[in-house]
């Protein structure tokens, strides 16, 4: 797994090729990423390494992510969008 440390690399990793994911990730990075704890940032970075079909299924509610940390990040992002 390639570590994503700089904000520019994180932005790049958020560009997924699926509009549904782009509209979730890009605003989240711009508006909320910096306020995350270091641990949450690491979880978000790990989330970005997952495959698009899995991410799509998790964010659209078709499946639940079995990884507790990743699932909590999915929930955090979705809760932010729903506000």
N, C-alpha and C positions, 0 to 999 in steps of 0.2 A: 504494500500500500504506500502510495506517495503521500508524504505529509504536505498539507496545504497550510502555509503559515501567513503569507502576506495577504492583505485585503484584496489586492489585484488578482491573485491566484484564486481566492475564494469567489470573487465575482465571476471569474472565468469558469470555474467549476459549476457555478449556478446556471450557466447557459446550457440547457439540457437538450434542446431539439424537440421538446414537447412543450407547447405553449402553456398547457395546464400547470406544468412544473415551474416553468420560467416565471409565471405570474405569482407563484407562491414564494419562490426563493429570492428573486431579485429585490422586491420591496423589503423582505425580511432582513436581508443582508444590509441594505442601505439604512433601514430605520431601527433595527433591533439588535443586530449582531454585536455591536460594540458594548451594549449594556449586559450581555450575557456574562456569566462567570467563566473563568478559564476552563473549568470542567465542561460547562455547557457548550462553549465554543469548540472544544475537542469533539464532543458528541455530534455537533452540527457538521463539523468537518468530516467525521466518519460517515454521517448520513449521506454526504455528497459523493461518497465512493460507492454507493449502492447502485444497482442497475435500474434504469428508467422504468421498466415494467413493474418492478417491485415497488418503487417509489409511487408510481401512479396508482397501483392497487391500494397502498396504504393511505395515501392522501384522499382518494376518492371513496374510501370506506369499503372497498371490495374485499380486503383482507386486513387482518391485524398483524402488525410486525411482531414477531416472537421475541426480538431483542428488546428488553425492557427499557434500556437507555434510549435506543433509537425511537421506540414507540412514544416515549415521553417527549422527545423532540418533535415528532410528528404532531402530537397533541398540542404542544406549545405553539407551533406555527399555525395550526388550524384554529386554535382559540384566538390567536391574534387577528386572523383574517375575519373571523365571525363577529368581532367587536364592532 
